[in-house]
Amino acid sequence: MTRVTDAVRREAQTVGRAALAVGRGPGRERDLVVQSLKAAGAALLAWFVASDLLGDPMALMAPWAALVLVQATVYSSLRQAAQQVTAICAGTLLASGAQALTGETLGALALSVPVLMLLANWRHFGDQGIYMATTAVFTLASGTVGSSAVGHRVGLAALGAVIGIAVNALVLPPVHLRDVRENLAGLARESGDLLHTLAAGLRDDDWDAQRAADWSHASARLEDRLDALRSARRWSREGLRLTSKPLRALARAPLSAPSEEEDERWSRVTGHIRALTRTLAVTADQGRSPAPPGRAQLRAYAGLLELIGDACQAEGRRLLGGPAEGRPDGRAEDTARETHRRLQEGLREHARQDASRAVVLGTLLLQAENLWSEAVPEPQPR
């Protein structure tokens, strides 16, 4: 019972945070609210046109099609409209033919539904294939079969599709450019947070295998954020298709997203952090031969990671259009160079005394150099 209560409480907290995010300003949560309201509005409009303006007593197909075709992008709405209308046409035709052959509803269902369910798995129908079978069931259950009923039902589906696509394209069209920017900024910010955590841990003399494993798990979560960024990038490419800049501006959507080179850059940062945490995990494992560097070298290394973490967090703020303070300036670069020099001296000292410590420190230093070159932007020419 306690577990259920905790799950309910966590879910309620998640809903509460989402509601607060909707009120704070533009973001993913508000976009979801907008799309949901657009779908509901499209269904109401389709029902009004089919039932009240056209006087159709069986106007169900129009709002049904309009509701499901307010998709995540205008392009996907158009693609799925073609799939759905084709599926509805196939389901209606096969159901009517089965009714004509068998003369009864049960026999027509037994003849048509298995075939339609097999056709629903054809990849060209996507996730709209199921509408073939549901349309056949609806057609046979309502008793509206025949050529006129087929044309009527397909016409209503086409009407609903047109309304759904029009609402999605003309009313606050979804483009997902904001998702790319937010995921990039989140990846930079979380990278900086993890580097600060590593720096604080390395200053602590009693970090062990369990703590190093926790760092490794945290770096794996960065991969999840990277996957979310790649997904957002795919959606943004599709969202820009069939949408015009004036409509995107009217929707107050961003007109552009950071370049795809930023994705590659932060993918490399994530990879370097992952390699760094693996090295620390191996070093902390007492069953392995590599030994951690000396305390002075670890503390100097922690200072270098902290500077890189500051740079990552500053980049996260920059990507969201925030203030630029915190980006490495000349003083921070001088500090980084001095720290690097001290670490190289420690590396030479370890090489004379203990080869295993030298190997670990050299690996850590190389990973920090890679991180610095990716996370700290090159100074712009004046």
C-alpha positions in Angstrom: 0.0 0.0 0.0 2.9 2.4 0.8 4.4 1.7 -2.6 1.1 2.6 -4.3 0.8 5.7 -2.3 4.3 6.8 -3.1 3.7 6.2 -6.8 0.5 8.2 -6.7 2.3 11.0 -4.9 5.1 11.1 -7.4 2.7 11.1 -10.3 0.8 14.0 -8.7 4.0 15.9 -8.2 4.9 15.3 -11.9 1.5 16.6 -13.0 1.8 19.6 -10.7 5.3 20.5 -12.1 3.9 20.2 -15.6 1.0 22.5 -14.8 3.4 25.0 -13.4 5.6 24.8 -16.5 2.6 25.5 -18.7 2.0 28.7 -16.7 5.7 29.8 -16.7 6.1 30.2 -20.4 6.7 28.5 -23.8 8.0 24.9 -23.5 7.2 21.3 -24.2 4.3 21.2 -21.6 2.6 24.2 -23.2 3.1 22.7 -26.7 1.3 19.5 -25.5 -1.6 21.6 -24.2 -1.9 23.5 -27.4 -1.8 20.3 -29.5 -4.5 18.7 -27.3 -6.8 21.7 -27.6 -6.2 21.9 -31.3 -7.3 18.2 -31.7 -10.4 18.8 -29.6 -11.2 22.0 -31.6 -10.7 20.2 -34.9 -13.1 17.4 -33.8 -15.8 20.0 -32.8 -15.4 21.9 -36.0 -15.7 18.7 -38.1 -18.8 17.7 -36.2 -20.4 21.1 -36.7 -19.7 21.1 -40.4 -20.9 17.5 -41.0 -23.9 17.5 -38.6 -25.1 21.1 -38.5 -24.1 22.6 -41.8 -24.5 19.4 -44.0 -27.3 17.9 -41.9 -25.7 14.5 -41.8 -27.3 12.3 -39.1 -24.2 9.9 -39.1 -21.5 12.5 -38.8 -19.2 10.4 -36.6 -16.5 9.8 -39.2 -15.6 13.4 -39.7 -14.8 14.4 -36.1 -13.1 11.0 -35.6 -10.7 11.6 -38.6 -10.1 15.3 -37.6 -9.3 14.3 -34.0 -6.6 11.7 -34.8 -5.0 13.8 -37.6 -3.8 16.7 -35.5 -0.4 15.1 -35.3 3.0 16.2 -33.9 3.9 17.7 -37.3 2.0 19.0 -40.3 3.8 16.6 -42.5 2.8 13.6 -40.4 -0.8 14.8 -40.4 -0.8 14.8 -44.2 0.9 11.4 -44.5 -1.4 9.8 -41.9 -4.4 11.4 -43.6 -3.6 9.5 -46.8 -3.1 6.3 -44.9 -6.3 6.7 -42.9 -8.6 7.6 -45.8 -7.2 4.6 -47.7 -7.7 2.3 -44.6 -11.3 3.5 -44.1 -12.0 3.1 -47.8 -10.6 -0.5 -47.7 -12.5 -1.4 -44.6 -15.8 -0.1 -45.9 -15.4 -1.8 -49.2 -14.5 -5.1 -47.8 -17.2 -5.0 -45.2 -19.8 -4.2 -47.8 -18.6 -6.9 -50.1 -18.6 -9.5 -47.3 -22.2 -8.5 -46.3 -23.3 -8.9 -49.9 -21.7 -12.4 -50.1 -22.9 -13.7 -46.7 -26.2 -11.8 -46.2 -25.6 -11.6 -42.4 -23.6 -9.5 -40.1 -21.8 -12.3 -38.2 -20.7 -14.0 -41.4 -19.5 -10.7 -42.9 -17.5 -10.0 -39.7 -15.9 -13.5 -39.8 -15.1 -13.0 -43.5 -13.7 -9.5 -43.5 -12.1 -8.7 -40.1 -9.4 -11.4 -40.2 -8.3 -10.2 -43.6 -8.3 -6.6 -42.6 -6.3 -7.3 -39.4 -3.6 -8.9 -41.6 -3.6 -6.0 -43.9 -3.3 -3.6 -41.0 0.2 -4.9 -40.4 1.4 -3.7 -43.8 4.1 -1.1 -43.1 2.7 1.3 -45.7 -0.4 1.9 -43.5 1.7 2.8 -40.4 -0.3 3.0 -37.3 -3.5 3.8 -39.3 -4.0 0.2 -40.5 -6.2 -0.6 -37.5 -8.8 1.7 -38.9 -9.6 -0.8 -41.6 -10.9 -3.4 -39.1 -12.7 -0.8 -36.9 -14.3 0.8 -39.9 -15.6 -2.6 -41.1 -17.0 -3.4 -37.6 -18.7 0.1 -37.5 -20.1 -0.3 -41.0 -21.6 -3.7 -40.4 -22.9 -2.9 -36.9 -24.7 0.2 -38.2 -26.2 -1.6 -41.2 -25.0 1.1 -43.6 -23.6 -1.0 -46.5 -23.8 -0.5 -50.2 -22.1 1.8 -52.8 -23.8 5.0 -51.5 -22.8 4.2 -47.9 -19.2 3.6 -48.9 -19.0 6.9 -50.7 -20.7 8.7 -47.8 -18.4 7.3 -45.2 -15.2 7.9 -47.2 -16.4 11.5 -47.9 -16.9 12.2 -44.2 -13.5 10.8 -43.5 -12.0 13.0 -46.1 -13.8 16.0 -44.7 -12.5 15.3 -41.2 -9.0 14.8 -42.6 -9.0 18.2 -44.4 -10.3 20.0 -41.2 -7.7 18.2 -39.0 -4.8 19.0 -41.4 -5.9 22.6 -41.8 -6.2 23.2 -38.1 -2.8 21.7 -37.5 -1.1 23.7 -40.2 -2.8 27.1 -39.7 -3.3 27.3 -36.0 0.0 27.4 -34.1 1.8 24.8 -36.3 4.1 22.5 -34.3 7.7 22.7 -35.4 9.7 21.3 -32.4 12.6 23.7 -32.8 12.2 24.7 -29.1 12.7 21.0 -28.1 16.1 20.9 -29.9 17.3 24.0 -28.1 16.0 22.8 -24.7 17.5 19.4 -25.0 20.9 20.8 -26.1 20.9 23.3 -23.2 19.8 20.4 -20.8 22.7 18.2 -22.1 25.2 21.0 -21.5 23.8 21.9 -18.1 23.7 18.3 -16.9 27.3 17.7 -18.2 28.4 20.6 -16.1 26.6 19.3 -13.1 28.2 15.9 -13.4 31.7 17.4 -13.8 31.1 19.5 -10.7 30.0 16.3 -8.8 33.2 14.5 -10.0 35.3 17.5 -8.9 33.8 17.5 -5.4 34.2 13.7 -5.1 37.9 13.7 -6.2 38.6 16.3 -3.5 37.2 13.9 -1.0 39.8 11.4 0.1 37.5 8.5 0.7 35.8 8.1 -2.7 35.4 4.4 -3.5 34.1 1.9 -6.1 30.5 2.5 -5.1 30.8 6.3 -5.6 32.6 5.8 -8.9 29.8 3.4 -10.0 27.3 6.2 -9.2 29.3 8.6 -11.4 29.3 6.0 -14.2 25.5 5.6 -13.9 25.1 9.4 -14.0 27.1 9.6 -17.2 24.9 6.9 -18.7 21.9 9.2 -18.0 23.6 11.7 -20.2 23.3 9.2 -23.1 19.5 9.3 -22.5 19.5 13.0 -22.8 21.5 12.7 -26.0 19.0 10.2 -27.4 16.2 12.8 -26.6 18.2 15.4 -28.5 18.5 13.2 -31.5 14.8 12.5 -31.4 14.0 16.2 -31.1 16.2 16.9 -34.1 14.3 14.4 -36.2 11.0 15.9 -35.2 12.3 19.4 -35.9 13.3 18.5 -39.5 9.9 17.0 -40.1 8.2 20.0 -38.4 9.7 22.4 -40.8 8.2 20.6 -43.8 5.0 22.2 -45.1 5.0 25.1 -42.6 5.8 28.6 -43.5 7.9 31.2 -41.6 5.0 33.7 -41.2 2.8 31.0 -39.6 5.7 29.9 -37.3 6.3 33.6 -36.4 2.5 34.0 -35.6 2.7 31.0 -33.3 5.7 32.6 -31.6 7.7 29.5 -32.4 11.5 29.8 -32.9 12.4 30.4 -36.5 15.6 28.3 -36.2 17.4 25.8 -34.0 21.1 25.5 -33.1 23.1 23.9 -35.9 23.5 20.2 -36.0 27.2 20.8 -35.4 26.2 21.5 -31.8 24.6 18.1 -31.6 27.9 16.5 -32.7 29.9 18.7 -30.3 27.9 17.7 -27.2 27.8 14.1 -28.3 31.6 14.2 -28.1 31.5 15.8 -24.7 29.1 13.1 -23.5 31.5 10.4 -24.8 34.5 12.0 -23.1 32.6 12.2 -19.8 31.6 8.6 -20.2 35.2 7.5 -20.8 36.3 9.6 -17.8 33.9 8.0 -15.4 34.8 4.5 -16.7 38.5 5.3 -16.0 37.6 6.4 -12.4 35.5 3.3 -11.9 38.4 1.0 -13.0 40.8 2.9 -10.8 38.5 2.6 -7.7 38.2 -1.1 -8.2 40.6 -2.7 -5.7 40.8 -5.9 -7.8 42.4 -4.0 -10.7 46.0 -3.1 -11.0 45.7 0.7 -11.9 46.3 2.9 -8.8 44.8 6.4 -8.4 47.1 9.4 -8.7 48.3 11.1 -5.5 46.1 13.4 -3.5 47.7 16.6 -4.7 47.3 15.6 -8.4 43.6 14.5 -7.8 42.8 17.9 -6.2 44.5 19.8 -9.0 42.6 17.6 -11.5 39.3 18.4 -9.6 40.0 22.1 -10.1 40.4 21.5 -13.9 37.1 19.6 -14.0 35.4 22.4 -12.2 36.5 24.9 -14.7 35.2 22.7 -17.5 31.9 22.2 -15.7 31.6 26.0 -15.4 32.1 26.2 -19.2 29.4 23.6 -19.8 26.8 25.4 -17.6 27.6 28.7 -19.3 27.0 27.1 -22.7 23.7 25.8 -21.4 22.6 29.3 -20.5 23.9 30.6 -23.8 21.8 28.1 -25.8 18.7 29.3 -24.0 19.5 32.9 -24.8 20.5 33.6 -21.2 23.3 35.8 -19.8 26.9 34.9 -20.8 28.5 35.2 -17.4 30.4 32.1 -16.3 32.0 31.5 -19.7 35.8 31.0 -19.3 37.6 34.3 -19.6 41.3 35.0 -19.8 41.8 34.4 -16.1 40.0 31.0 -16.2 42.2 30.0 -19.2 45.3 31.0 -17.3 44.2 29.0 -14.3 43.5 26.0 -16.6 47.0 26.3 -18.2 48.7 26.5 -14.8 46.7 23.5 -13.5 47.6 21.5 -16.7 51.3 22.4 -16.2 51.2 21.1 -12.6 49.5 17.9 -13.6 52.1 17.3 -16.3 54.8 17.7 -13.6 52.9 15.2 -11.5 52.7 12.9 -14.4 56.5 13.0 -14.8 57.0 12.4 -11.1 54.6 9.4 -11.1 56.4 8.0 -14.2 59.6 7.9 -12.2 58.0 6.4 -9.1 55.0 4.3 -10.1 54.1 3.4 -13.7 50.5 2.4 -12.9 49.7 5.8 -11.3 51.3 7.5 -14.3 49.1 5.5 -16.7 45.9 6.5 -14.8 46.9 10.2 -14.5 47.9 10.4 -18.2 44.5 8.9 -19.2 42.6 11.3 -17.0 44.6 14.2 -18.3 44.0 13.3 -21.9 40.2 13.1 -21.2 40.3 16.5 -19.5 42.1 18.0 -22.5 39.5 16.5 -24.9 36.7 17.9 -22.7 38.2 21.4 -22.6 38.7 21.5 -26.3 35.0 20.6 -26.9 33.3 22.5 -24.0 35.2 25.7 -24.1 34.3 27.7 -27.3 37.1 29.1 -29.4 37.5 32.9 -29.0 35.8 34.7 -31.9 38.0 36.8 -34.1 37.4 40.5 -33.7 
